[in-house]
Amino acid sequence: MTTPDPGTLSLAFIGLGAMGGPMSARLVQSGFTVTGYDINDAAMAALRQVGGQTATTPAEAASKASVLIIIVASAQQVDDVLFGPNGALTILSAGSAIMVCSTVPPSYMQALGQRLHDRGFPLLDAPVSGGVSGATDGTLTMMAAGSAAAFEACEPIMPVLASKIYPLGDAPGQGTTVKVLNQLLTGVHLATTMEAVALALRLGVDLERAYEVISNSAGASRVFTNRVPELLSGAETPGGALDIFVKDLGIVLDVGKEAHFPLPISASAHQLFLMGSAAGLGQEPSNSLLKVFEKIAGIRMPTRSSSSTPDPDAS
């Protein structure tokens, strides 16, 4: 990939939340002109503090952009950003590239690619993984698919955001399909990690010692080795809300249904996250899934002093 040339691109960045905030800040700090928009005023203030510009609507943000980057929570929000009354496409210059980093259904991304192609906008389907720490450090993994024109337009941007960039095809939807597999595994690993922690607490196992052993054994996963230290420290680490996994595992199950393919483990994990959401934990960090087991089993996670590990798996 070429070295980013900030002087050639003016960027619109829509969605300045847990992932989009640090991603847009990295682009500003790399010298790009970034105009951001989010429904959260504090998120926009944070972008201004690092030297970015903000707008009052997606359309205003896109008014001078040569590339529009979107990382919002759902397909409906992507639609609103692009096609709504104050949507970016009411003003975005013809031929400008659009990079969508959101986790959405592959079928939606495929259809979006055609809708945008018909209007003359190349789309890069570019979901990311690596969580808040990866967004902050520029070490995300990006799963990218789109036309040659879309890749060319976004080429200077991608290395600023991601240390691992995987081209996965020339059609939008191919990147998102791989992200679905990633979210299947992340959601299941998170659910089983909380189940294992809860069982350890019920059995009176020294969790710090168990973590040390399992981290060096076959049962370890990246989710386990990052989430358990967070629990041990009792620290609030930035990351995705529990409801993100309700949404993402819902997408996984929908994809399985479309393919007429059974996903029994994913369905069980989805039900656990739904239990957490129904219990009022939806907007809490996803580690709050442990509270479901605490309530069921009458156990309590003790607060320890261990240092916490940043969360690379929230997205």
DOKOLGU-926350 format. One record per residue (C-alpha): x, y, z. Coordinates in nm, 4 decimals. Layout:
       c1       c2       c3
        X        Y        Z
...
***
This chain:
       c1       c2       c3
   0.0000   0.0000   0.0000
   0.1095   0.3550  -0.0597
   0.2155   0.5870   0.2188
  -0.0838   0.7987   0.3229
  -0.0828   1.1422   0.1617
  -0.3068   1.3555   0.3837
  -0.2924   1.6478   0.1445
  -0.4925   1.4679  -0.1226
  -0.8065   1.3813   0.0715
  -1.0779   1.5610   0.2627
  -1.2664   1.3099   0.4742
  -1.6165   1.2964   0.6178
  -1.6428   1.0635   0.9174
  -1.9878   0.9624   1.0425
  -2.0106   0.7804   1.3746
  -1.7740   0.9012   1.6477
  -1.8503   0.6424   1.9139
  -1.6316   0.3860   2.0902
  -1.4637   0.2864   1.7619
  -1.5235   0.5843   1.5349
  -1.3950   0.8378   1.7879
  -1.0387   0.7033   1.8063
  -1.0368   0.6119   1.4370
  -1.1268   0.9666   1.3314
  -0.8738   1.1075   1.5801
  -0.5980   0.8979   1.4222
  -0.6833   1.0368   1.0804
  -0.6681   1.3947   1.2129
  -0.3368   1.3255   1.3853
  -0.2033   1.1818   1.0587
  -0.2707   1.5109   0.8831
  -0.6010   1.4459   0.7093
  -0.8749   1.7085   0.7062
  -1.1616   1.5340   0.8853
  -1.5149   1.6617   0.9301
  -1.7142   1.4409   1.1646
  -2.0743   1.3960   1.2644
  -2.2401   1.2086   1.5490
  -2.5697   1.2448   1.7351
  -2.3663   1.2679   2.0571
  -2.2406   1.6212   2.1204
  -1.9643   1.5000   2.3522
  -1.8279   1.2755   2.0786
  -1.8103   1.5690   1.8394
  -1.6427   1.7849   2.1043
  -1.3775   1.5145   2.1453
  -1.3015   1.5280   1.7718
  -1.2691   1.9061   1.7821
  -1.0279   1.8773   2.0734
  -0.7830   1.6794   1.8599
  -0.8100   1.9235   1.5685
  -1.0959   1.7830   1.3652
  -1.3964   1.9692   1.2356
  -1.7603   1.8825   1.3012
  -2.0903   1.9302   1.1221
  -2.4567   1.9469   1.2170
  -2.5748   1.6825   0.9680
  -2.4237   1.4001   0.7603
  -2.4854   1.6148   0.4521
  -2.2845   1.9047   0.5921
  -2.0015   1.6704   0.6883
  -1.9923   1.5294   0.3346
  -2.0136   1.8624   0.1516
  -1.6420   1.8780   0.0683
  -1.5435   1.5154   0.1130
  -1.3671   1.2990  -0.1392
  -1.4095   0.9942   0.0868
  -1.6975   0.9296   0.3284
  -1.6289   0.6880   0.6163
  -1.9190   0.5408   0.8122
  -1.9044   0.3374   1.1333
  -2.2468   0.3354   1.2966
  -2.4342   0.0642   1.4837
  -2.6789  -0.0786   1.2303
  -2.7825  -0.1082   0.8680
  -3.0733   0.1268   0.9331
  -2.8326   0.3905   1.0622
  -2.6116   0.3469   0.7540
  -2.9215   0.4013   0.5398
  -3.0150   0.7126   0.7359
  -2.6629   0.8547   0.7024
  -2.6671   0.8064   0.3269
  -3.0277   0.8385   0.2132
  -3.2067   1.0290   0.4909
  -3.3447   1.3835   0.4562
  -3.0094   1.5234   0.5699
  -2.8163   1.2297   0.4304
  -2.4718   1.2515   0.2800
  -2.5876   1.1622  -0.0706
  -2.7900   1.4822  -0.0928
  -2.4599   1.6668  -0.1365
  -2.1663   1.4233  -0.1734
  -1.9823   1.4826  -0.4993
  -2.0421   1.2197  -0.7659
  -1.7609   0.9674  -0.7810
  -1.6593   1.0108  -0.4159
  -1.5816   0.6829  -0.2437
  -1.7761   0.5521   0.0542
  -1.6129   0.3235   0.3124
  -1.8525   0.1432   0.5467
  -1.6834  -0.0087   0.8530
  -2.0036  -0.1031   1.0363
  -2.1026  -0.4626   1.1133
  -2.4177  -0.5177   0.9059
  -2.5778  -0.8134   0.7252
  -2.3874  -0.9231   0.4126
  -2.7109  -0.9127   0.2109
  -2.7563  -0.5483   0.3078
  -2.4000  -0.4642   0.2051
  -2.4446  -0.6402  -0.1283
  -2.7615  -0.4426  -0.2000
  -2.5994  -0.1191  -0.0832
  -2.3106  -0.1745  -0.3207
  -2.5513  -0.1942  -0.6140
  -2.7541   0.1081  -0.4992
  -2.4407   0.3189  -0.4706
  -2.2956   0.1880  -0.7964
  -2.6126   0.2953  -0.9747
  -2.5590   0.6477  -0.8359
  -2.1906   0.6572  -0.9291
  -2.0355   0.6022  -0.5839
  -1.7794   0.3229  -0.5326
  -1.8307   0.1362  -0.2042
  -1.5627  -0.0292   0.0051
  -1.7119  -0.2892   0.2375
  -1.4561  -0.2591   0.5192
  -1.5621  -0.3920   0.8607
  -1.2938  -0.3890   1.1290
  -1.1981  -0.5896   1.4359
  -0.9648  -0.5025   1.7208
  -1.1782  -0.3014   1.9592
  -1.1073   0.0339   2.1152
  -0.7389  -0.0387   2.1713
  -0.6924  -0.1296   1.8053
  -0.8837   0.1785   1.6933
  -0.6678   0.3982   1.9158
  -0.3360   0.2415   1.8144
  -0.4142   0.1913   1.4464
  -0.3786  -0.1862   1.4824
  -0.7233  -0.2910   1.3644
  -0.7809  -0.5800   1.1282
  -0.9756  -0.4689   0.8205
  -1.1735  -0.7067   0.5986
  -1.2125  -0.5187   0.2724
  -1.4057  -0.5842  -0.0460
  -1.5008  -0.3582  -0.3329
  -1.4117  -0.2411  -0.6780
  -1.0644  -0.1357  -0.7836
  -1.1842   0.2256  -0.7775
  -1.3024   0.1893  -0.4170
  -0.9715   0.0373  -0.3072
  -0.7730   0.3040  -0.4874
  -0.9689   0.5884  -0.3298
  -0.9380   0.4452   0.0225
  -0.5800   0.3197  -0.0081
  -0.4183   0.6155   0.1752
  -0.6646   0.5837   0.4646
  -0.6587   0.2142   0.5428
  -0.2997   0.1854   0.6773
  -0.3682   0.4675   0.9229
  -0.6538   0.2695   1.0736
  -0.5433  -0.0922   1.0398
  -0.2177  -0.2850   1.0644
  -0.3686  -0.5897   0.8943
  -0.5696  -0.5294   0.5772
  -0.7192  -0.8277   0.3979
  -0.8566  -0.7729   0.0445
  -1.1384  -1.0258   0.0147
  -1.2867  -0.9627  -0.3274
  -1.4293  -0.7101  -0.5666
  -1.7908  -0.7182  -0.4484
  -1.9314  -0.5493  -0.1365
  -2.0594  -0.8111   0.1065
  -1.7532  -1.0323   0.0880
  -1.5770  -0.8447   0.3673
  -1.8875  -0.8389   0.5832
  -1.9337  -1.2141   0.5383
  -1.5940  -1.2775   0.6963
  -1.6794  -1.0297   0.9743
  -1.9882  -1.2406   1.0484
  -1.7607  -1.5402   1.1119
  -1.5429  -1.3273   1.3388
  -1.8428  -1.2090   1.5392
  -1.9753  -1.5638   1.5708
  -1.6504  -1.6685   1.7357
  -1.6110  -1.3521   1.9432
  -1.9643  -1.3720   2.0810
  -1.9413  -1.7430   2.1599
  -1.5976  -1.7039   2.3205
  -1.7240  -1.4165   2.5339
  -2.0293  -1.6119   2.6485
  -1.8239  -1.9199   2.7353
  -1.5604  -1.7086   2.9109
  -1.8260  -1.5617   3.1391
  -1.9716  -1.9084   3.1949
  -1.6297  -2.0449   3.2921
  -1.5584  -1.7515   3.5244
  -1.8966  -1.7966   3.6914
  -1.8366  -2.1684   3.7436
  -1.4938  -2.0948   3.8911
  -1.6521  -1.8521   4.1363
  -1.9212  -2.1047   4.2306
  -1.6561  -2.3705   4.2950
  -1.4394  -2.1363   4.5005
  -1.1467  -2.1527   4.2583
  -0.8761  -1.8845   4.2865
  -0.9611  -1.7014   3.9653
  -0.6254  -1.5283   3.9312
  -0.4476  -1.8634   3.9509
  -0.6957  -2.0280   3.7164
  -0.6456  -1.7441   3.4677
  -0.2684  -1.7958   3.4761
  -0.3053  -2.1683   3.4108
  -0.5716  -2.1488   3.1403
  -0.3957  -1.8648   2.9578
  -0.1136  -2.1119   2.8963
  -0.3392  -2.4057   2.8144
  -0.5510  -2.5233   2.5236
  -0.8676  -2.3643   2.6604
  -0.7388  -2.0105   2.6177
  -0.8742  -1.7693   2.3567
  -0.7931  -1.4086   2.2793
  -1.1239  -1.3120   2.4368
  -1.0441  -1.5067   2.7550
  -0.6955  -1.3606   2.7929
  -0.8253  -1.0059   2.7565
  -1.1585  -1.0177   2.9380
  -1.0617  -1.2033   3.2554
  -0.7979  -0.9433   3.3608
  -1.0645  -0.6751   3.3152
  -1.2917  -0.8659   3.5509
  -1.0143  -0.9248   3.8022
  -0.9229  -0.5571   3.8133
  -1.2807  -0.4363   3.8415
  -1.1856  -0.1530   3.6075
  -1.4260  -0.0065   3.3553
  -1.2480  -0.0447   3.0226
  -1.3791   0.1151   2.7039
  -1.5502  -0.1194   2.4662
  -1.8722  -0.2233   2.3037
  -2.2016  -0.2438   2.4901
  -2.3661  -0.5778   2.5607
  -2.6394  -0.4968   2.3061
  -2.3772  -0.4952   2.0303
  -2.3569  -0.8711   2.0681
  -2.7352  -0.9019   2.0672
  -2.7221  -0.7309   1.7276
  -2.4138  -0.9057   1.5893
  -2.5119  -1.2573   1.6922
  -2.8583  -1.1803   1.5552
  -2.6916  -1.1090   1.2205
  -2.4983  -1.4365   1.2497
  -2.8208  -1.6304   1.3058
  -2.9956  -1.4533   1.0187
  -2.7091  -1.5473   0.7868
  -2.7361  -1.9072   0.9016
  -3.1107  -1.9035   0.8392
  -3.0616  -1.7646   0.4889
  -2.8085  -2.0411   0.4205
  -3.0348  -2.3043   0.5800
  -2.7454  -2.3837   0.8133
  -2.7804  -2.4725   1.1850
  -2.5896  -2.2613   1.4385
  -2.6834  -2.4105   1.7774
  -2.3875  -2.2711   1.9740
  -2.4350  -1.9223   1.8320
  -2.8044  -1.9403   1.9199
  -2.7258  -2.0308   2.2807
  -2.4797  -1.7423   2.3105
  -2.7351  -1.5065   2.1578
  -2.9909  -1.6111   2.4180
  -2.7453  -1.5329   2.6980
  -2.6867  -1.1826   2.5633
  -3.0625  -1.1386   2.5240
  -3.1002  -1.2363   2.8904
  -2.8514  -0.9666   2.9843
  -3.0274  -0.7087   2.7704
  -3.3683  -0.8022   2.9102
  -3.2234  -0.7600   3.2599
  -3.1343  -0.3990   3.1804
  -2.7659  -0.4538   3.1018
  -2.7838  -0.3728   2.7293
  -2.5929  -0.0450   2.7455
  -2.3369  -0.1696   2.9969
  -2.0014  -0.3139   2.8810
  -2.0367  -0.6614   2.7375
  -1.8457  -0.8103   3.0334
  -2.1653  -0.7353   3.2273
  -2.2943  -1.0658   3.0905
  -2.1301  -1.2123   3.4039
  -2.4033  -1.0421   3.6093
  -2.6578  -1.2823   3.4580
  -2.4670  -1.5767   3.6046
  -2.4153  -1.3906   3.9325
  -2.7903  -1.3473   3.9663
  -2.8738  -1.7054   3.8715
  -2.6103  -1.8687   4.0922
  -2.5971  -1.6240   4.3830
  -2.2271  -1.5558   4.3325
  -2.0285  -1.2348   4.3275
  -1.7158  -1.1345   4.1382
  -1.4609  -1.0036   4.3914
  -1.2694  -0.6885   4.2963
  -0.8974  -0.7433   4.2612
  -0.6053  -0.5085   4.1982
  -0.4648  -0.6696   3.8846
  -0.3959  -0.4415   3.5901
  -0.6604  -0.4539   3.3237
  -0.6002  -0.5356   2.9621
  -0.7538  -0.3259   2.6824
  -1.0434  -0.4830   2.4992
  -0.9494  -0.5819   2.1407
  -1.2621  -0.7819   2.0691
  -1.5590  -0.5495   2.1092
  -1.6117  -0.5084   1.7294
***
